[in-house]
Amino acid sequence: DALDGLLNEVYEVLNKQLPSEEMTKLRREERGWINYRDKTAKKASLKYKGGTMEQLEYTAVENDLTEKRCYELVENYMK
């Protein structure tokens, strides 16, 4: 939850900083990235399908990708 909050904070700052055309492009990109993150986390978790580690692996991968995305957004878009 903390990383999702951070991602939302970065996104809000970008929403204020970027021109509307660039923000529209970023929104489309972000939808694709969320789909990628969720599919990647699900795929990684399936190695533990039905086990107690399945949800833990999903969350770990999801958090790792979200953290990386925060850095990408800052590096590529923040002014």
Beta strands, then each sheet from edge to edge (+ up, - down):
end
